[in-house]
């Protein structure tokens, strides 16, 4: 199947937050009821959560000529080709879809939070309301029916587009060439990071200025999971071996014969049984 991607051109973004609102509306996500105080930023909310999967970010930058510029950003799942969250998920709730994005099956999620610890972009978040992890799923119920994701469909400036991944990369590279003279830091983000992302970004001020990690990499939890996986297999095989040994050792055991030995028909009992009966009599009264 064709591998698709969202293209985000930060040079065309006006931070109107229409994409953010559209994401909530389409996915029926509640808005936070609390009213946060002034954080020093126009970002609202201040961070993603189990009920906020897409957030417009605001970062002030100083240009080469000393002017102030806005490095707007898009804080949402990057849909990695080699996704750290998929690697550590013990139930396959995090999984790859046919078009290359990373989906999340809510019915399989057990709320272990491994995906939250693993993601280099800090994207999956725990939903206290539902008791599971949640994140952007690139509106699979739309894209599988020939529609673009809700955020792309609502964008009024063309900053967001959706299509075949290779075509989105070409758009980003062409745009970099268009503005390179005015924005020498301009770059394509997502073509190579984490073996390729399915969100391709054109960042006029560079990755760091737009709030993206310069060199995203798997975290310690992935290394631990890779190390422990063989030991888990050994442990399972060990338990299977114990069960098998128990089964083999128990072959030939006849419960009926054992009971006849303990309680023969003439009313006598084996010494072992008599000892047990005496102990019971001493502790609880008449035997």
C-alpha positions as CSV (number, residue, x, y, z in Angstrom):
1,X,0.0,0.0,0.0
2,X,1.1,3.6,-0.7
3,X,2.9,5.2,2.3
4,X,1.3,8.5,3.1
5,X,2.3,11.5,5.2
6,X,1.2,14.9,6.5
7,X,3.2,17.8,5.2
8,X,3.6,20.8,7.5
9,X,5.0,24.1,6.1
10,X,5.8,26.2,9.1
11,X,6.5,29.2,6.8
12,X,2.9,29.3,5.8
13,X,1.4,28.6,9.2
14,X,-0.3,31.6,11.0
15,X,-0.9,29.6,14.2
16,X,-4.6,30.1,13.9
17,X,-5.2,26.8,15.8
18,X,-7.9,25.7,13.4
19,X,-6.1,22.3,13.1
20,X,-6.1,22.0,16.8
21,X,-9.8,22.6,17.1
22,X,-10.6,20.4,14.2
23,X,-8.7,17.5,15.8
24,X,-10.7,17.8,18.9
25,X,-14.0,18.0,17.1
26,X,-13.5,15.1,14.7
27,X,-12.1,12.8,17.5
28,X,-14.7,14.0,20.0
29,X,-12.1,15.0,22.6
30,X,-13.2,17.1,25.5
31,X,-11.6,20.5,26.2
32,X,-9.9,21.0,29.6
33,X,-12.2,22.6,32.1
34,X,-9.5,24.2,34.2
35,X,-8.4,27.8,33.3
36,X,-4.6,27.9,33.5
37,X,-2.9,31.1,34.5
38,X,-0.6,33.1,32.2
39,X,2.3,30.8,31.3
40,X,4.2,33.4,29.3
41,X,3.2,31.8,26.0
42,X,0.3,31.9,23.6
43,X,0.2,28.1,23.6
44,X,-3.0,26.7,25.0
45,X,-3.0,24.2,26.5
46,X,0.6,24.3,27.7
47,X,1.1,20.6,26.7
48,X,-0.5,17.7,25.1
49,X,-2.6,15.2,27.1
50,X,-4.8,12.2,26.7
51,X,-7.5,14.6,25.5
52,X,-5.3,16.9,23.4
53,X,-3.4,15.1,20.5
54,X,-2.4,18.2,18.5
55,X,-1.1,21.5,19.7
56,X,0.2,24.6,18.0
57,X,3.4,25.8,19.5
58,X,4.8,29.3,19.7
59,X,8.6,30.0,19.8
60,X,10.1,33.5,19.4
61,X,13.3,33.7,17.5
62,X,15.7,36.5,16.6
63,X,16.6,36.6,13.0
64,X,20.0,37.4,11.5
65,X,19.0,41.0,11.0
66,X,18.0,41.4,14.6
67,X,14.2,41.2,14.2
68,X,11.9,39.0,16.1
69,X,10.2,36.1,14.3
70,X,7.8,33.3,15.1
71,X,8.9,29.7,14.7
72,X,5.4,28.1,14.9
73,X,5.3,24.3,15.5
74,X,3.1,21.3,15.3
75,X,3.2,19.2,18.4
76,X,1.6,15.8,17.5
77,X,2.6,12.2,16.7
78,X,5.3,12.0,14.1
79,X,4.4,8.5,13.0
80,X,7.9,7.0,12.9
81,X,8.9,4.3,10.5
82,X,10.8,2.7,13.4
83,X,8.6,3.7,16.2
84,X,9.9,3.3,19.8
85,X,6.4,3.1,21.1
86,X,5.5,0.1,18.9
87,X,8.7,-1.7,19.9
88,X,8.0,-1.5,23.7
89,X,4.2,-2.1,23.6
90,X,3.5,-5.5,25.2
91,X,0.0,-5.9,23.8
92,X,0.5,-4.6,20.2
93,X,-1.9,-1.8,21.0
94,X,0.6,0.4,19.3
95,X,1.0,-0.8,15.7
96,X,1.8,0.1,12.2
97,X,-1.0,0.7,9.7
98,X,-0.9,-0.2,6.0
99,X,-0.1,3.3,5.0
100,X,2.9,3.6,7.4
101,X,1.4,5.5,10.2
102,X,1.3,4.4,13.9
103,X,-2.1,3.5,15.2
104,X,-3.3,2.8,18.7
105,X,-5.9,0.1,19.4
106,X,-7.7,1.4,22.5
107,X,-9.2,-2.0,23.3
108,X,-5.7,-3.6,23.5
109,X,-4.1,-0.9,25.7
110,X,-3.5,-1.9,29.3
111,X,-2.3,1.6,30.4
112,X,1.3,0.4,31.2
113,X,2.7,3.7,30.0
114,X,5.7,2.1,28.3
115,X,5.0,4.0,25.1
116,X,5.0,7.3,27.0
117,X,8.5,6.5,28.5
118,X,9.8,5.4,25.1
119,X,8.7,8.1,22.7
120,X,11.6,10.6,21.8
121,X,8.9,13.2,20.9
122,X,6.9,12.9,24.2
123,X,3.8,12.3,22.2
124,X,1.6,9.5,23.8
125,X,-0.1,10.7,26.9
126,X,-2.1,8.9,29.6
127,X,-5.8,9.6,29.7
128,X,-7.0,9.6,33.3
129,X,-10.5,9.7,31.9
130,X,-10.1,6.4,30.0
131,X,-7.2,4.8,31.8
132,X,-5.2,4.2,28.6
133,X,-2.6,6.0,26.5
134,X,-3.9,8.2,23.6
135,X,-2.4,10.0,20.7
136,X,-2.9,11.2,17.1
137,X,-3.8,8.3,14.8
138,X,-3.8,10.5,11.7
139,X,-7.6,10.1,11.3
140,X,-7.5,6.6,9.9
141,X,-11.3,6.6,9.7
142,X,-11.0,9.5,7.2
143,X,-7.9,8.5,5.2
144,X,-9.2,5.0,4.7
145,X,-12.2,6.5,3.0
146,X,-10.3,8.8,0.7
147,X,-10.4,11.9,2.9
148,X,-7.5,13.9,4.4
149,X,-6.9,14.1,8.2
150,X,-9.2,16.6,9.9
151,X,-6.3,18.9,10.7
152,X,-5.3,19.1,7.0
153,X,-8.8,19.5,5.7
154,X,-9.4,22.7,7.9
155,X,-6.1,24.5,7.3
156,X,-6.9,27.9,5.6
157,X,-3.4,28.7,4.4
158,X,-2.2,25.5,2.8
159,X,0.4,25.0,5.5
160,X,-0.9,21.4,5.9
161,X,-1.2,18.9,3.1
162,X,-1.6,15.2,2.8
163,X,-0.5,12.6,0.3
164,X,2.1,10.1,-0.8
165,X,5.1,10.5,1.5
166,X,7.7,10.9,-1.3
167,X,5.6,13.6,-2.9
168,X,5.4,15.4,0.5
169,X,9.1,15.3,0.8
170,X,9.5,16.8,-2.6
171,X,7.2,19.7,-1.7
172,X,9.2,20.3,1.4
173,X,12.5,20.3,-0.4
174,X,11.2,22.7,-3.1
175,X,10.0,25.0,-0.4
176,X,13.3,25.0,1.3
177,X,15.0,26.1,-1.9
178,X,12.4,28.9,-2.3
179,X,13.2,30.5,1.0
180,X,16.8,29.5,1.6
181,X,18.1,32.9,0.7
182,X,16.0,34.6,3.3
183,X,16.0,31.7,5.8
184,X,19.4,30.0,5.6
185,X,18.5,27.7,8.5
186,X,15.5,26.3,6.6
187,X,15.4,22.5,6.6
188,X,13.3,19.4,5.8
189,X,12.5,17.5,9.0
190,X,11.2,13.9,8.9
191,X,12.7,12.5,5.8
192,X,15.5,10.7,7.7
193,X,14.8,11.0,11.4
194,X,13.8,7.7,13.1
195,X,14.3,6.0,9.7
196,X,11.7,8.4,8.3
197,X,8.6,10.0,9.7
198,X,5.1,10.2,8.3
199,X,4.9,13.8,9.2
200,X,7.2,15.8,6.9
201,X,7.9,19.4,8.1
202,X,9.5,22.4,6.4
203,X,11.1,24.4,9.3
204,X,12.3,27.8,8.2
205,X,14.3,28.4,11.5
206,X,15.7,24.9,12.0
207,X,14.6,22.0,14.1
208,X,15.5,23.4,17.6
209,X,13.8,26.7,17.0
210,X,10.6,25.0,16.1
211,X,10.7,22.7,19.2
212,X,11.8,19.5,17.5
213,X,14.7,17.3,18.8
214,X,17.7,17.8,16.4
215,X,18.6,14.1,16.6
216,X,15.7,12.0,18.0
217,X,16.7,8.6,19.2
218,X,15.3,5.7,21.2
219,X,15.4,6.1,24.9
220,X,16.8,3.9,27.7
221,X,13.5,2.0,28.1
222,X,13.9,0.6,24.6
223,X,17.4,-0.7,25.4
224,X,16.2,-2.3,28.6
225,X,13.3,-3.9,26.7
226,X,15.7,-5.3,24.1
227,X,17.9,-6.7,26.8
228,X,15.1,-8.3,28.8
229,X,13.2,-9.8,25.9
230,X,15.5,-12.9,25.7
231,X,15.4,-13.3,29.4
232,X,11.6,-13.2,29.3
233,X,11.7,-16.0,26.7
234,X,14.1,-18.0,29.0
235,X,11.7,-17.5,31.9
236,X,8.7,-18.7,29.9
237,X,10.7,-21.7,28.7
238,X,11.8,-22.4,32.3
239,X,8.2,-22.4,33.6
240,X,7.2,-24.7,30.7
241,X,10.0,-27.0,31.8
242,X,8.8,-27.1,35.4
243,X,5.3,-27.8,34.3
244,X,6.5,-30.6,32.0
245,X,8.7,-32.1,34.8
246,X,5.8,-32.0,37.1
247,X,3.6,-33.7,34.6
248,X,6.1,-36.4,34.0
249,X,6.8,-36.9,37.7
250,X,3.1,-37.2,38.3
251,X,2.5,-39.9,35.7
252,X,1.6,-43.2,37.4
253,X,0.2,-41.5,40.5
254,X,-3.1,-43.1,41.4
255,X,-5.3,-41.2,43.8
256,X,-7.5,-44.1,44.6
257,X,-4.6,-46.3,45.5
258,X,-3.2,-43.6,47.7
259,X,-6.4,-43.2,49.6
260,X,-6.7,-46.9,50.2
261,X,-3.2,-46.9,51.6
262,X,-4.0,-44.0,54.0
263,X,-7.5,-45.3,55.0
264,X,-7.6,-49.1,54.6
265,X,-10.9,-51.0,54.9
266,X,-10.1,-52.5,58.3
267,X,-10.1,-49.0,59.9
268,X,-6.4,-48.8,60.5
269,X,-4.3,-46.0,59.2
270,X,-0.7,-45.4,58.2
271,X,1.6,-43.8,60.8
272,X,1.7,-40.6,58.8
273,X,-2.0,-40.3,59.0
274,X,-2.1,-41.0,62.7
275,X,0.4,-38.3,63.4
276,X,-1.7,-35.8,61.5
277,X,-4.8,-36.8,63.5
278,X,-3.0,-36.5,66.8
279,X,-1.9,-32.9,66.0
280,X,-5.4,-32.0,65.0
281,X,-6.8,-33.4,68.2
282,X,-4.3,-31.4,70.3
283,X,-5.1,-28.2,68.6
284,X,-8.8,-28.4,68.0
285,X,-10.2,-30.8,70.5
286,X,-11.6,-34.2,69.9
287,X,-10.2,-36.0,66.8
